[in-house]
Amino acid sequence: MQKTDILNHKSKKYIALIPLFLILVSCGGGGGSSGGSPGSLADNPNNDPATLPTNPTPPTQTFDQLKTQYENNYEYSNQWGLATINASAAYARGATGSGITIGITDSGLDSSHDEISFTRLSPESNLSYSNYTPNTRQQRHGTMVSSVAAGALAENDDSPMHGVAFNSNILFTAIQLAEPDENYDPVDLGDSSGDNAPDFTGIDNFFSQLFEIYNIADVDIVNNSYGYSGNINDYNETQIRNAFPNTIEEMAQASTPDSQKTIYVWAAGNAGSYADQGVDYSSPELLPGMSIYIPEIQSHSIAVVSIDEDGEISDFSNRCGIAADFCIAAPGGSITVAYPVTEADQGIYDDGTFDCEAANNCFAVANGTSFASPFVAGGLAVIAEYFSGQLGATEIVQRMLSTANKTGVYADAEIYGQGLLDLDAATSPVGQLSATLSGTLDSVRIPWLDNSLNISNIAIGDALRANSQNVSLILFDELDAPFRVSLGSFINNEAMSASRFSSLTSNLKTVNRFSANESGSLKMQFKTRKFSNLGAFNYAYEEALIDQYSAFSYVSNDQGIYISSGMNFDSELGIKTNKKFSYSLKALLENPWSSFTEKGLSFGKSFQFNQGSIGIMTSFGKNSSMDPFDSESSNNHGMIIDFSNKSKNLGLQIGKLNEKGSFNGIASSGMFNTDKSSITNFAGINFAHETSLGLWVGSFYYGSNPGKQLNGIMNKVSKSNSNAFTLGYQPKFKNSGRKLVFSVSQPLRIAKGQLELQLPAFRTPNKNVLMSSHTLNMAPESEEIHSKITYEQNLKVGFINGVIGYRSNPFHSNRFKDYWYANLSFTKTF
């Protein structure tokens, strides 16, 4: 049986000004000077790019699932403050304080309590001394505070709470503290010049050596739930510097970079409990408030005021007041805490027999800024772990203050300072994420959505997507904090996204017009609306698409001239002009690189000789697979020389494709952008063979790109090879107006090639960006085979075209299922 009770701490624990401090410092100083604590912000094991965490294991559950799982936990739901600071969101992102050390100075610690995990207690902790061994009563306050900051997550119903940073480590230093006085008695620091003050030399040296323990041990965060009476409003800089010169010097850590400073968190004070005595509690008390006068500690010394479960400031709590810039609010009223008991001292459990007493797993409910402060200390540990040592100490403080909830009542800075601690906001991007182009955060930033790798070449399939699944990089928010994102989120495979404009094109239909005679032919293709009375919705998009998808081709047989716009540039070259070929056979023999300039203009000229013909074609345009509204898609230039024999049954093509700002159909933008061009040299052979049973046609194409050394994120494109083939058979019919074609083909596919990237992988606390090299294979693992049967029949008013087909490993990918398809179309002639 467990029992909880409300401990109405009228004030925080106060330092007892006794000579014990000098003896204490001697013992504690020796223990704190050896070695360092694990997981400190100063440690940076990832400075070696080879060890950078670029491939984190993805969680098996979604963010929402993990968040709900934590919120449904008995321990979480019983500690109301965890939900108030949105701790579950940080936990769901993997931040629980692991590897971060919280220093806690208090009256004592019962390390045998179930909530205090001995395995996470630093061996450098000082729990007792020859002249001070805390008894159970003296251990309670420190155990309570420690449980709020770092109490264990048991994931069962035996415990009604867990700490904010339940996986963090604790370095505990015990000091003797006095109970609060019945009457509020501000500490005397002398007159305005500091004269006539008591001698604080011993206390000053004690604090200096106490904080030296934490600084030398590289402790990340120190919680201080104790202090002196006296509102900071009643003191000035001179008084404070005169009383605590060595303490200030040690807290300032002048020789330590800002990124490595120890953070000091202070309970603001419970002077509101003395309101009936006319006590001023409009600002924090002396130690938590002194940062207002001491600039050298302002970046890493924080005062914490308390709120109750209703979200409003606790009556007992001091307000932020003049220290608002260095002050934050956190839960401190009715907080569930670990409560040590022994047979000799059962405390609030002395009025009965309870199961928790024997196991020392009793709990209580307590009030005080003493418990608001460890909420913030634990929160800082959670934030520090989330950013994996990439943010400096002062940045973590600034992030916590900047992201605090400042809405509603928390907009009142005089009471709540920078607002209410919010771990969801602190572990989420502030503003938009952006990419940096160099190894420093001072370089130009590019917004996330302006960075992409657009793939318009089916030859790559989903190779880049598949090979980038476990590759990540970091982007930066408006506070320079790094956030890891998947490389795959930047890859847009437009060749595999034919349906991306389906909603915009649902009211559009394709119209074909064709006219031919002995002297030449004219073909027109355009889109028009199916219905004209659907209103203005998508009207502008439809107009743009109608313009983008208009195409024509003109062939003059007499002059040997070919001109086209929006069509493949080699459709009227070489053996494809064989009049015996149906439209389907011609399509089988198309050059696979012709689509790279399809959305553009083509010009060609053929020259006839006794032995055959030579055709020369040049084309300028964009890839047909690219988004027609994409300004980043490359403008390409293609050229073909075609050699065909006189009988038009054998052809050889050689050519070159120049991609401007693109490589193998990969167009880049933003941080991936390159102004370099790439050249693919290709060659192909086409053949036709007629037998008594029908006509056989086929083709084989091979291309080679020498690759290129680049600079920046896109570091290198290796030499690549690609190929494609087709084979078709057209049986003979007595009726020449009917054509039936059986075909099998492999679309263009990269057989060899790699893309090397230098990705931002880690941000050091001093704001340098470390890069990590990744090589992605551009060759897809699968090979698409496309089999189909095509039927054509000429009519007086046009011709009918029907297709039944089967695609295995569509888009050279095993991501999609093999499928059958069928369609029927009609083309009108005029």
C-alpha positions in Angstrom: 0.0 0.0 0.0 1.3 3.4 -0.9 0.4 6.7 0.7 0.8 10.2 -0.6 0.5 13.3 1.3 1.0 17.0 0.6 4.2 18.4 2.1 3.6 22.1 2.4 7.1 23.3 2.3 6.8 26.9 3.5 10.1 27.7 1.9 13.0 26.1 0.2 15.7 24.5 2.1 18.2 27.1 3.2 22.0 26.9 3.7 23.0 26.6 7.3 25.9 29.1 7.8 28.1 26.8 9.9 31.8 25.9 9.7 30.9 22.5 8.3 31.1 24.0 4.8 34.8 24.4 4.9 35.3 20.7 5.9 32.7 19.7 3.3 34.5 21.5 0.5 37.7 19.8 1.3 36.2 16.4 1.0 34.0 17.1 -2.0 36.7 19.0 -3.9 38.9 16.0 -3.9 36.2 13.7 -5.2 35.2 16.1 -7.9 38.6 16.8 -9.4 39.2 13.4 -10.9 38.1 12.6 -14.4 34.9 13.6 -16.2 31.3 12.5 -16.1 29.8 10.6 -19.0 28.0 12.1 -21.9 28.7 15.8 -21.3 28.0 18.5 -23.8 31.7 19.1 -24.0 32.3 15.6 -25.2 32.1 15.3 -29.0 32.8 11.7 -30.0 31.5 12.4 -33.5 34.2 14.8 -34.7 35.5 12.0 -36.9 33.3 12.1 -40.0 33.7 8.3 -40.3 31.6 8.0 -37.1 28.9 10.5 -37.8 25.4 9.4 -37.0 24.1 9.7 -40.6 22.2 6.4 -40.6 20.1 6.3 -37.5 17.9 3.2 -37.0 14.3 4.4 -37.8 11.8 3.8 -35.1 9.4 0.9 -35.6 6.5 3.0 -34.4 5.2 6.4 -35.6 5.7 9.5 -33.6 2.0 9.6 -32.6 2.1 6.0 -31.5 5.2 6.5 -29.4 3.8 9.7 -27.9 0.5 8.0 -27.0 2.4 5.1 -25.5 4.2 7.4 -23.1 1.1 9.4 -22.2 -0.8 6.2 -21.4 2.0 5.1 -19.0 0.8 5.0 -15.4 3.9 6.9 -14.2 3.6 9.7 -16.8 -0.1 10.2 -16.3 0.2 10.5 -12.5 2.8 13.2 -12.7 0.7 16.0 -14.1 3.7 18.3 -14.8 5.0 16.0 -17.5 2.0 16.5 -19.7 2.1 20.3 -18.9 5.6 20.6 -20.4 4.7 18.3 -23.3 7.4 15.8 -22.3 5.8 12.9 -24.3 6.6 14.6 -27.6 10.3 14.8 -26.8 10.3 11.2 -25.6 8.6 10.1 -28.8 11.5 11.7 -30.7 13.9 9.6 -28.7 15.0 12.3 -26.1 15.0 11.0 -22.5 18.2 12.6 -21.2 20.4 9.6 -22.0 24.1 10.4 -21.7 23.5 13.7 -20.0 24.7 14.3 -16.4 22.7 16.5 -14.0 24.5 17.8 -11.0 22.3 18.1 -7.9 23.4 19.9 -4.7 21.1 19.2 -1.8 20.9 18.0 1.8 21.3 14.3 1.0 20.2 11.4 -1.3 18.7 8.0 -0.5 20.2 6.0 -3.4 18.4 2.9 -2.2 14.9 4.3 -3.1 13.4 2.6 -6.1 13.1 5.8 -8.0 16.8 6.5 -7.8 18.7 4.3 -10.2 22.1 3.5 -8.7 23.5 2.6 -12.1 22.9 6.2 -13.2 24.5 7.7 -10.1 27.9 9.1 -10.9 30.7 7.4 -8.9 32.0 11.0 -8.3 28.9 11.8 -6.2 29.5 12.8 -2.6 26.7 11.4 -0.5 28.4 11.5 2.9 31.5 12.7 4.7 33.4 11.9 7.9 31.6 14.8 9.6 28.3 14.7 7.8 26.3 11.5 7.1 22.7 12.6 6.2 20.0 10.8 8.1 16.7 9.9 6.5 15.1 13.2 7.1 18.1 15.0 5.6 18.0 12.7 2.6 14.4 13.5 1.8 14.6 16.9 0.1 17.5 15.8 -2.2 15.8 12.5 -3.1 12.6 14.4 -3.9 14.4 16.8 -6.1 16.4 14.0 -7.8 13.3 12.0 -8.5 11.7 14.9 -10.3 14.7 15.6 -12.5 15.8 12.0 -13.2 13.6 9.5 -11.5 13.5 6.1 -13.2 10.9 4.9 -15.6 9.7 1.6 -14.3 6.9 1.1 -16.8 4.7 -0.5 -14.2 2.1 0.5 -11.6 4.5 0.2 -8.7 5.6 3.8 -9.1 3.3 6.8 -9.5 5.9 9.0 -11.2 9.1 9.2 -13.2 11.6 12.0 -13.7 11.7 14.4 -16.6 15.0 13.0 -17.9 14.5 9.5 -16.7 17.6 8.1 -18.5 20.0 10.9 -17.4 22.9 10.5 -14.9 23.2 12.2 -11.6 26.2 13.6 -9.9 25.0 14.4 -6.4 26.8 16.5 -3.8 25.4 16.5 -0.3 25.6 19.6 1.8 24.0 20.4 5.1 20.9 22.6 4.8 18.8 24.3 7.4 15.0 24.3 7.7 13.3 27.5 6.7 12.7 30.2 9.4 9.2 31.0 10.5 9.9 34.7 9.9 11.4 35.9 6.6 14.9 37.3 7.2 16.7 38.7 4.1 20.4 38.1 4.1 22.5 41.2 4.9 25.0 42.3 2.2 25.8 45.6 3.8 25.1 49.1 2.4 24.8 50.0 -1.2 28.6 49.9 -1.6 28.9 46.5 0.1 30.4 48.0 3.2 29.5 46.8 6.7 28.4 43.4 5.4 29.1 40.1 7.3 32.2 38.3 6.2 31.1 36.0 3.4 34.6 34.7 2.6 34.0 31.2 3.9 30.7 30.9 2.1 32.1 32.4 -1.1 35.0 29.9 -1.1 32.6 27.1 -0.4 30.3 27.9 -3.3 33.3 28.5 -5.6 34.8 25.1 -4.7 31.4 23.4 -4.9 30.8 24.7 -8.4 34.3 23.8 -9.4 33.4 20.2 -8.7 30.8 20.3 -11.4 32.8 22.4 -13.8 35.9 20.2 -13.6 33.7 17.0 -13.9 32.1 18.5 -17.1 28.6 18.2 -15.6 26.1 19.5 -18.1 23.4 21.0 -15.8 23.4 21.7 -12.1 20.2 22.0 -10.1 20.1 24.2 -7.1 16.9 23.9 -5.0 18.2 26.0 -2.1 19.1 29.6 -1.5 19.2 32.7 0.6 16.2 34.8 1.7 16.1 38.2 0.2 14.5 39.6 -3.0 17.0 40.4 -5.8 15.3 43.8 -6.0 16.8 44.8 -2.7 20.4 44.3 -3.8 22.8 45.7 -6.4 25.8 44.5 -8.4 28.4 46.0 -6.1 26.9 44.2 -3.0 26.8 40.8 -4.9 30.3 41.1 -6.3 31.7 42.1 -2.9 30.0 39.1 -1.2 30.6 36.4 -3.9 33.6 37.3 -6.1 35.0 33.7 -6.3 31.5 32.2 -6.7 30.8 34.5 -9.6 34.2 33.8 -11.2 33.6 30.0 -11.0 30.1 30.3 -12.3 31.2 32.5 -15.2 33.7 29.9 -16.4 35.5 32.6 -18.4 38.2 30.2 -19.8 35.5 27.8 -21.0 33.8 28.2 -24.4 30.1 29.1 -24.2 29.4 25.8 -25.9 30.9 23.9 -22.9 29.8 25.9 -19.9 27.9 24.2 -17.1 24.3 25.4 -16.9 23.0 26.5 -13.5 19.3 26.1 -12.7 17.9 27.8 -9.6 14.6 27.6 -7.7 13.4 31.2 -7.7 12.2 31.1 -4.1 9.0 30.5 -2.1 8.7 34.0 -0.6 5.0 34.1 -1.5 4.5 31.9 1.6 5.5 35.0 3.6 3.0 37.4 1.9 1.2 37.9 5.2 4.5 39.4 6.5 4.6 41.9 3.7 7.5 40.2 1.9 8.2 41.3 -1.6 8.2 38.2 -3.9 7.9 40.1 -7.2 11.3 38.9 -8.4 13.5 35.9 -7.6 15.6 35.7 -4.5 19.3 36.6 -4.3 21.1 33.6 -5.9 18.6 32.8 -8.6 18.2 36.5 -9.4 21.7 37.7 -9.4 22.2 37.0 -13.1 20.3 40.3 -13.7 23.4 42.1 -12.3 26.2 39.8 -13.4 26.4 39.7 -17.3 29.1 37.0 -17.3 26.6 34.4 -16.0 23.4 35.5 -17.8 23.8 33.0 -20.7 23.8 29.9 -18.4 22.1 30.8 -15.1 18.3 30.4 -14.9 15.7 31.1 -12.3 12.6 28.9 -12.2 9.2 29.9 -10.8 6.4 27.4 -10.0 2.9 26.9 -11.5 0.1 24.8 -10.1 -1.9 22.1 -11.9 -4.4 24.8 -13.1 -1.5 26.3 -15.0 -1.3 29.5 -13.0 1.6 30.8 -10.9 1.7 29.1 -7.4 0.8 31.4 -4.5 4.0 30.4 -2.7 6.3 31.1 -5.7 8.4 34.2 -6.3 7.7 35.9 -9.7 10.2 36.5 -12.5 10.1 40.3 -12.2 13.3 42.1 -13.1 15.0 38.7 -14.0 12.4 37.9 -16.6 15.0 37.6 -19.4 16.6 34.7 -17.4 13.6 33.2 -15.9 11.1 30.4 -16.9 8.0 28.7 -15.3 7.6 25.0 -14.6 5.3 22.8 -12.6 6.0 23.0 -8.8 2.7 22.6 -7.1 1.4 19.2 -6.0 4.3 17.4 -7.5 4.6 13.6 -6.9 8.1 12.9 -5.5 10.1 9.9 -4.1 9.8 9.8 -0.3 12.5 7.9 1.6 11.5 6.0 4.8 13.4 3.8 7.2 12.2 1.8 10.2 13.6 4.6 12.4 12.1 7.4 10.5 8.9 6.8 8.6 8.0 10.4 8.2 4.4 10.9 7.0 4.0 7.2 7.0 4.3 6.8 10.7 0.6 6.5 11.3 0.2 3.0 9.9 1.8 0.0 8.1 2.3 0.4 4.4 3.8 -2.0 1.8 6.1 0.7 0.5 8.0 1.0 3.7 9.7 -2.3 3.6 10.7 -1.9 0.0 11.5 1.8 0.4 9.4 2.8 -2.6 7.1 5.4 -0.9 6.0 8.6 -2.5 4.5 11.9 -1.5 3.1 15.0 -3.1 5.0 18.2 -2.4 5.0 21.9 -3.3 7.8 24.4 -3.9 10.0 26.0 -6.5 12.4 23.3 -5.2 10.5 20.9 -7.5 9.9 23.4 -10.4 13.7 23.8 -10.7 14.4 20.0 -11.4 11.6 20.1 -14.1 13.8 22.6 -15.9 17.1 20.8 -15.2 15.6 17.6 -16.5 14.1 19.4 -19.5 17.5 20.8 -20.4 18.9 17.3 -20.2 16.2 16.1 -22.6 16.9 18.9 -25.0 20.7 18.3 -24.8 20.3 14.7 -25.6 18.0 15.3 -28.5 20.6 17.4 -30.3 23.3 14.8 -29.7 26.0 17.2 -28.5 25.5 19.4 -31.5 24.2 22.5 -29.6 26.4 24.3 -27.2 25.3 24.8 -23.5 24.3 28.4 -23.9 22.4 27.6 -27.1 20.4 25.0 -25.3 19.5 27.5 -22.6 18.5 30.1 -25.3 16.5 27.4 -27.2 14.6 26.5 -24.0 13.8 30.1 -23.3 12.9 31.0 -26.9 10.6 28.0 -27.4 8.8 28.3 -24.0 5.0 28.8 -24.2 4.3 32.5 -24.3 0.6 32.4 -25.0 -2.2 33.3 -22.7 -1.2 34.0 -19.1 2.4 33.1 -20.0 2.7 36.2 -22.0 3.0 38.1 -18.7 6.8 38.3 -18.5 6.8 39.9 -15.0 5.2 36.7 -13.6 6.3 33.9 -16.0 9.5 35.4 -17.6 10.1 33.7 -20.9 7.0 31.5 -20.4 6.2 27.9 -19.6 8.7 25.1 -20.4 7.6 23.3 -23.5 9.7 20.3 -24.6 7.6 19.7 -27.7 8.5 23.1 -29.0 12.1 22.8 -27.9 12.6 19.6 -29.9 10.7 20.9 -32.9 12.1 23.2 -35.6 11.7 26.9 -35.0 10.6 28.5 -38.3 11.5 26.8 -41.6 14.3 24.3 -42.0 17.1 25.2 -44.4 20.2 23.7 -45.9 23.7 25.1 -45.7 26.1 24.9 -48.7 29.3 24.8 -46.8 30.9 23.7 -43.5 29.7 26.7 -41.6 26.4 28.1 -40.5 27.3 31.5 -41.7 26.9 30.6 -45.4 23.8 31.1 -47.5 20.8 29.0 -46.4 18.4 27.4 -48.8 14.8 26.6 -47.6 14.0 22.9 -47.4 11.4 22.8 -50.2 13.9 24.5 -52.6 16.2 21.5 -52.4 15.5 18.5 -54.6 16.8 15.7 -56.9 14.3 15.3 -59.7 14.6 12.1 -61.7 13.1 12.2 -65.1 14.9 9.1 -66.4 13.2 5.7 -66.1 16.7 4.2 -66.5 17.4 4.9 -62.9 14.2 3.3 -61.7 13.9 3.6 -57.9 17.6 3.0 -57.4 18.3 6.3 -55.7 15.3 6.1 -53.5 16.1 2.5 -52.5 19.7 3.2 -51.8 19.0 6.3 -49.8 16.5 4.8 -47.4 19.0 4.6 -44.5 20.8 7.8 -45.4 20.1 11.1 -43.7 21.4 14.6 -43.4 20.8 17.6 -41.2 19.0 20.8 -41.9 18.9 23.8 -39.7 16.1 25.8 -38.1 16.1 29.6 -37.5 17.9 29.1 -34.2 20.7 27.1 -36.0 19.6 23.8 -34.4 20.2 20.7 -36.5 17.3 18.4 -37.5 17.9 15.1 -39.2 15.9 14.3 -42.3 15.9 11.4 -44.7 17.8 11.9 -48.0 14.9 10.2 -49.7 12.6 13.2 -48.8 14.5 15.2 -51.4 14.2 12.6 -54.2 11.4 13.2 -56.6 11.1 10.5 -59.2 9.0 12.2 -61.8 9.5 9.3 -64.3 7.5 7.1 -61.8 4.9 9.7 -61.0 2.8 9.8 -64.1 -0.4 10.3 -62.1 0.8 13.4 -60.2 -1.3 15.7 -62.3 -4.3 13.4 -62.5 -6.5 15.8 -60.5 -5.5 18.7 -62.8 -5.9 16.8 -66.0 -9.2 14.9 -65.2 -11.1 17.4 -67.3 -8.7 17.3 -70.2 -8.6 14.9 -73.2 -5.9 14.4 -75.8 -6.9 15.0 -79.4 -4.8 13.7 -82.4 -5.0 15.0 -86.0 -3.1 13.3 -88.8 -2.8 14.0 -92.5 -0.5 12.3 -95.0 0.2 12.0 -98.8 3.1 11.2 -101.1 4.8 14.5 -100.4 4.7 14.4 -96.7 2.7 14.3 -93.5 1.4 16.6 -90.7 0.6 15.4 -87.3 -1.0 17.5 -84.5 -1.6 16.6 -80.9 -3.2 18.8 -78.3 -5.4 18.8 -75.2 -8.8 20.3 -74.8 -11.5 20.4 -72.1 -14.0 17.6 -71.9 -16.5 20.1 -70.3 -16.5 23.8 -70.4 -19.0 24.6 -67.7 -17.2 23.4 -64.6 -16.4 26.9 -63.3 -13.1 28.5 -62.6 -11.7 25.7 -60.4 -8.3 24.7 -61.8 -8.9 26.8 -64.9 -5.5 28.4 -64.9 -3.8 25.1 -64.5 -5.8 23.6 -67.3 -4.9 26.6 -69.6 -1.2 26.1 -68.8 -1.4 22.3 -69.4 -3.1 22.9 -72.7 -0.3 25.2 -73.8 2.4 22.8 -72.5 1.0 19.7 -74.1 0.5 21.1 -77.6 2.6 19.2 -80.2 3.1 18.8 -83.9 5.4 17.3 -86.5 5.8 18.0 -90.2 7.7 15.9 -92.7 8.5 16.9 -96.2 9.3 13.8 -98.2 10.4 15.8 -101.2 12.8 18.0 -99.3 13.8 15.5 -96.7 13.0 17.9 -93.9 11.6 17.1 -90.5 10.3 19.7 -88.0 8.6 18.9 -84.7 7.6 20.4 -81.4 6.7 18.4 -78.4 7.5 15.0 -80.0 10.4 12.6 -80.1 13.1 13.9 -82.4 13.9 10.7 -84.2 10.4 9.5 -85.1 11.0 10.2 -88.8 14.6 9.0 -89.2 16.1 6.0 -91.0 14.2 2.7 -91.2 11.3 4.2 -89.2 10.3 5.8 -92.5 9.6 2.4 -94.0 6.0 2.5 -95.2 5.4 -1.0 -94.2 5.8 -0.2 -90.5 2.7 0.4 -88.5 2.7 3.2 -85.9 3.4 0.5 -83.2 6.4 -0.8 -85.0 7.8 2.7 -85.4 7.3 3.3 -81.6 9.4 0.2 -80.9 12.4 1.6 -82.8 12.4 5.0 -81.1 15.8 6.1 -79.7 15.4 5.9 -75.9 17.3 9.2 -75.4 14.8 11.1 -77.7 12.5 11.7 -74.7 15.1 13.9 -73.1 14.3 16.7 -75.4 10.7 15.8 -76.4 9.3 19.0 -74.8 11.1 21.2 -77.3 11.9 21.8 -80.9 13.5 19.3 -83.4 15.0 19.9 -86.8 16.2 17.3 -89.2 17.4 16.7 -92.8 17.9 13.5 -94.6 20.2 12.9 -97.6 19.5 10.1 -100.1 22.2 8.0 -101.7 22.2 5.0 -104.0 23.2 2.8 -101.1 20.8 4.3 -98.5 20.4 7.5 -96.6 22.0 9.6 -93.9 19.8 11.6 -91.6 20.9 14.3 -89.2 18.7 15.5 -86.4 19.1 18.1 -83.6 16.8 18.8 -80.8 16.5 21.3 -77.9 14.1 20.9 -75.1 13.1 19.3 -71.7 12.5 15.8 -70.7 8.9 14.6 -71.3 8.8 13.1 -67.9 9.5 16.3 -66.0 6.9 18.5 -64.4 6.0 21.0 -67.1 5.9 23.7 -64.5 9.3 22.8 -63.0 11.7 25.7 -63.5 14.6 23.5 -62.3 14.2 20.9 -65.0 17.1 21.0 -67.4 17.2 22.2 -71.0 18.9 19.5 -73.1 20.4 19.3 -76.5 20.4 16.1 -78.5 22.0 15.2 -81.9 21.6 12.0 -84.0 23.2 10.8 -87.2 21.3 7.9 -88.7 22.7 5.6 -91.4 20.2 3.4 -93.2 20.5 1.1 -96.1 18.4 1.5 -99.3 15.9 -1.2 -98.4 15.2 0.4 -95.1 15.7 -2.8 -93.1 18.9 -1.9 -91.3 19.9 1.3 -89.5 22.7 2.5 -87.4 22.5 5.5 -85.1 25.1 7.4 -83.2 24.5 10.5 -81.2 25.1 12.7 -78.3 22.9 14.1 -75.5 24.0 17.2 -73.7 22.2 17.6 -70.4 22.6 21.1 -69.0 22.7 21.0 -65.2 21.5 17.4 -65.2 23.2 13.9 -65.1 21.4 10.8 -66.5 18.1 12.6 -66.1 18.8 13.7 -62.5 18.1 17.4 -62.3 19.0 19.1 -59.1 18.1 22.3 -57.2 19.0 24.1 -54.0 21.9 22.6 -52.2 22.2 19.8 -54.7 22.3 22.3 -57.6 25.2 22.2 -60.1 25.7 24.3 -63.2 27.7 21.5 -64.8 26.6 19.7 -67.9 26.9 16.1 -68.8 27.3 14.3 -72.1 26.0 10.9 -73.0 27.4 9.3 -76.1 25.1 6.6 -77.5 24.8 4.2 -80.4 22.1 1.9 -81.6 21.1 -0.5 -84.3 17.7 -1.0 -85.8 16.7 -3.9 -88.0 13.7 -5.2 -89.9 13.3 -8.6 -91.5 10.3 -9.6 -93.6 9.3 -13.2 -94.0 6.3 -14.9 -95.6 4.6 -14.9 -92.2 5.2 -11.4 -91.3 7.6 -8.6 -90.3 10.2 -8.8 -87.5 11.8 -5.6 -86.1 14.1 -4.9 -83.2 16.6 -2.5 -81.8 19.5 -2.4 -79.3 20.9 0.9 -77.9 23.9 1.5 -75.7 25.0 4.7 -74.0 28.0 5.8 -72.0 28.4 8.9 -69.8 32.0 9.6 -68.7 30.9 11.2 -65.4 32.2 14.3 -63.9 33.9 15.6 -60.7 31.7 18.3 -59.1 32.0 20.6 -56.1 29.6 20.8 -53.2 26.9 18.5 -52.0 26.8 16.8 -55.4 30.4 15.7 -55.3 30.9 13.3 -58.2 29.0 11.4 -60.9 30.9 8.3 -61.9 31.1 6.9 -65.4 27.8 5.2 -66.3 26.6 2.8 -68.9 23.0 2.2 -70.0 21.1 0.1 -72.5 17.7 -0.7 -74.0 16.3 -3.2 -76.4 13.1 -4.1 -78.3 11.8 -6.9 -80.4 8.6 -6.9 -82.3 6.6 -9.1 -84.8 3.8 -8.1 -87.1 2.0 -11.0 -88.8 0.6 -10.5 -92.3 -3.1 -9.9 -92.9 -4.9 -10.0 -96.2 -6.5 -6.7 -95.2 -3.6 -4.3 -95.2 -5.7 -1.8 -93.2 -5.3 -4.0 -90.1 -2.1 -4.4 -88.1 -1.4 -6.7 -85.2 2.0 -6.4 -83.4 3.5 -8.6 -80.7 6.4 -7.0 -78.8 8.7 -7.3 -75.9 11.1 -4.6 -74.7 13.4 -3.4 -72.0 13.2 0.4 -71.5 16.4 2.3 -71.0 18.2 1.1 -67.9 21.4 2.2 -66.3 23.6 -0.9 -65.9 26.5 0.8 -64.1 26.9 4.2 -62.4 27.2 5.9 -59.0 26.4 9.3 -57.5 28.6 10.5 -54.7 27.2 13.1 -52.2 28.9 15.1 -49.5 26.0 15.5 -47.0 25.9 17.7 -43.9 25.9 15.1 -41.1 26.8 16.8 -37.8 27.0 20.2 -36.3 29.6 20.9 -33.7 28.9 23.0 -30.7 31.1 25.8 -32.2 28.8 25.9 -35.2 31.0 24.0 -37.7 29.2 21.6 -40.0 30.9 18.2 -40.7 30.2 16.5 -43.9 29.9 12.8 -44.6 30.4 11.0 -47.9 27.8 8.7 -49.4 27.8 6.8 -52.6 24.5 5.9 -54.2 24.2 3.2 -56.9 22.3 4.5 -59.9 21.8 1.1 -61.4 18.4 -0.4 -60.4 18.4 -3.9 -59.0 15.4 -5.0 -61.2 14.9 -5.0 -64.9 11.6 -4.1 -66.5 10.3 -6.3 -69.3 7.4 -4.9 -71.2 5.3 -7.3 -73.3 2.3 -6.2 -75.2 0.0 -6.9 -78.1 -1.1 -3.9 -80.2 -4.0 -3.8 -82.8 -4.4 -1.1 -85.4 -7.1 -0.6 -88.0 -7.4 2.2 -90.5 -10.9 3.6 -91.1 -12.1 6.3 -93.5 -12.3 8.8 -90.7 -9.3 7.8 -88.7 -7.8 4.7 -87.1 -8.4 2.6 -84.1 -5.6 1.5 -81.7 -6.0 -1.1 -79.0 -3.4 -2.5 -76.6 -3.1 -5.3 -74.1 0.1 -5.4 -72.1 2.0 -6.8 -69.2 4.8 -5.1 -67.3 7.1 -7.1 -65.0 9.2 -5.1 -62.5 7.6 -1.8 -63.6 10.1 1.1 -63.7 13.0 -1.3 -63.1 11.7 -1.6 -59.6 10.5 -4.3 -57.3 8.6 -1.7 -55.4 5.6 -2.1 -57.7 3.7 -5.2 -58.5 3.7 -6.7 -62.0 0.4 -5.8 -63.8 -1.7 -6.2 -66.8 -3.3 -3.3 -68.7 -5.5 -2.5 -71.7 -6.6 0.6 -73.5 -8.4 1.6 -76.7 -8.0 4.9 -78.6 -9.3 6.6 -81.8 -7.4 9.1 -83.9 -9.3 11.2 -86.4 -7.8 12.2 -89.7 -8.7 15.2 -91.8 
